[in-house]
Amino acid sequence: MKDNQPKKKKNRPGRKTGTKIKHGSYSLIARGSLPKKRRYLEGFLTKVREGLIRDYGPGEENLTTAQLILVDRVIGKLGVLRCIEEYSRESGVMEGQELSPPLKKNYLSWANSLRLDLQALGLDKRASDEILDPQAYVAEKYGEGKDD
């Protein structure tokens, strides 16, 4: 083998050649930060995280470790979904006759995983905390016990 010839790169199994899609969700997963192009999503994600903590807390110190982990996973998955959505908004939903690759390959998996995390947290925590009193419900609904 001659020393002046560049080495050929080996094809790795599972690795596809071609242009990479740059929606930004992979850098969010790998580095834990949004790419410059998607930094405007940080404010949205911060507000959602604060809202989730307020809904289940009211403060971070009031959440269990499991709840904190789930809240952080929800924010990560929501960030990935928002990156894919923004990319699709900018470059289109369709590529030829098919759905764009990020929507086709990943979007539904991430959305379902997010839904399951929210379900694990309890979608409507405040409503479930109220204890149902059947007598109070009947009185409120049908006016029983009120002076006529």
C-alpha positions in Angstrom: 0.0 0.0 0.0 1.3 3.4 -0.9 1.7 6.0 1.8 0.4 8.9 -0.3 -3.0 7.4 -0.9 -5.8 8.4 1.5 -7.4 5.5 3.5 -10.9 4.5 2.5 -13.5 4.9 5.1 -15.2 1.7 6.0 -18.9 1.4 5.7 -20.4 0.9 9.2 -23.5 -1.2 9.5 -26.6 0.8 10.2 -25.0 4.0 9.0 -26.5 5.5 5.9 -24.7 7.8 3.5 -26.1 10.9 2.0 -27.1 14.3 3.3 -27.9 14.6 7.0 -31.1 16.1 8.1 -30.4 19.2 10.3 -33.5 19.6 12.4 -31.4 19.9 15.6 -33.0 17.2 17.7 -29.9 15.0 17.5 -27.7 17.7 19.0 -30.2 18.2 21.8 -30.0 14.5 22.6 -26.2 14.2 22.2 -25.0 17.4 23.7 -28.0 18.4 25.8 -28.3 21.8 24.1 -30.3 23.2 21.2 -28.4 24.2 18.1 -28.1 28.0 17.5 -30.8 27.8 14.9 -33.3 26.5 17.5 -32.2 28.4 20.6 -35.5 30.3 20.5 -37.2 27.1 21.8 -35.3 27.3 25.1 -37.8 29.9 26.5 -40.8 27.7 25.5 -39.2 24.6 27.1 -38.3 26.5 30.3 -41.9 27.8 30.6 -43.3 24.3 30.1 -40.9 22.8 32.7 -41.8 25.6 35.2 -45.5 24.9 34.5 -45.2 21.1 35.1 -43.3 21.7 38.3 -46.0 24.1 39.5 -48.7 21.6 38.5 -47.2 18.8 40.5 -45.2 20.7 43.1 -45.9 23.6 43.7 -42.1 23.7 43.9 -39.3 21.4 42.7 -38.5 20.4 46.3 -42.1 19.0 46.6 -41.6 16.6 43.7 -40.4 13.0 44.2 -37.2 12.0 42.4 -39.3 9.9 40.0 -41.5 13.0 39.2 -38.4 15.1 38.6 -36.9 12.5 36.2 -40.2 12.3 34.3 -40.5 16.1 34.1 -37.0 16.3 32.7 -37.7 13.5 30.2 -40.9 15.2 29.1 -38.9 18.4 28.4 -36.2 16.6 26.5 -38.8 14.7 24.3 -40.8 17.9 23.8 -37.6 19.6 22.6 -36.9 16.9 20.1 -40.5 17.0 18.8 -40.4 20.8 18.5 -37.2 20.7 16.6 -38.7 18.2 14.1 -41.9 20.3 13.9 -39.9 23.5 13.2 -37.8 21.7 10.6 -40.9 20.4 8.9 -42.4 23.9 8.9 -39.3 25.4 7.3 -38.6 22.6 4.7 -42.0 21.1 4.1 -43.9 18.1 5.3 -43.5 16.1 2.1 -40.5 15.1 0.1 -41.8 14.1 -3.3 -44.6 11.6 -2.7 -43.5 10.7 0.8 -43.6 12.2 4.2 -40.3 14.0 5.1 -37.8 11.6 6.8 -38.0 13.1 10.4 -41.8 12.8 10.4 -41.8 9.4 8.8 -39.2 7.8 10.9 -39.2 9.4 14.4 -42.0 11.8 15.1 -44.7 9.3 16.1 -42.3 7.4 18.3 -41.2 10.5 20.2 -44.8 11.8 20.5 -46.0 8.4 21.9 -43.2 8.3 24.3 -44.0 11.8 25.5 -47.7 10.9 25.9 -46.7 7.9 28.0 -44.5 10.1 30.3 -47.3 12.6 30.7 -49.6 9.7 31.5 -47.2 8.5 34.1 -47.1 11.9 35.7 -50.9 12.1 35.7 -52.3 14.4 32.9 -54.7 16.2 35.2 -53.2 16.1 38.6 -55.2 18.9 40.1 -58.6 17.3 39.2 -57.6 13.9 40.6 -56.6 15.5 43.9 -60.2 16.5 44.6 -62.1 14.0 46.6 -65.5 13.3 45.1 -68.3 13.6 47.6 -71.4 12.0 46.1 -73.9 13.9 48.4 -72.3 17.2 47.6 -72.4 16.4 43.9 -76.1 15.5 44.0 -76.9 18.6 46.0 -75.0 20.8 43.5 -76.4 19.0 40.5 -80.0 18.7 41.5 -80.4 21.4 44.2 -81.3 19.0 46.9 -81.0 20.3 50.4 -81.4 24.0 49.3 -84.1 26.1 50.7 -86.8 26.8 48.0 
